[in-house]
């Protein structure tokens, strides 16, 4: 084998290694980053929620994309995406948006919006919200709201979960068990049963069945 051929093969080998390294690194970075955000999100209702929310703000300031404030409240929006692998067309773009809303210095609600942009319109999206209402006396704070809910229901592309701070821990864990493989899957995720399988199961094309019953008397966001 000539020296020229050996050099060519070495170059090809290095190129292949670089491509696979980029793919693997992009996958690991996207999933690790998203998992870190989810874990921090779960900790927001532990201990001092307002203090933890400010810590989240400082930690992820570079991901802050929007801030809306008035005399009594502020809402912060953070955006996390699978930018590397989506730009390389190795997976559709997927976004995780986190929302923190404080009213008079107290955490009012937190939310995660998760979407896999697999279609030009009606790409699957889920909204998961926790309301901080444990100190309120005018409402109960153990509700757990779903939309859609029931057996073999639609739409299968748009899902909402809203629960009170005192909802059962098992349901809260299920609501935040986002399928992070949607960030790296070559074809993305095609409905809410793939984005959040602990809450919805696919019934047939276009419909889902909810795992839990709806128990919310007045869901703030069920008309979103």
Beta strands, then each sheet from edge to edge (+ up, - down):
strand 1: 64-69
strand 2: 73-81
strand 3: 94-103
strand 4: 106-116
strand 5: 125-131
strand 6: 144-147
strand 7: 158-164
strand 8: 200-204
strand 9: 207-210
sheet 1: 1+ 2- 3+ 4- 5+ 7+ 6-
sheet 2: 8+ 9-
end
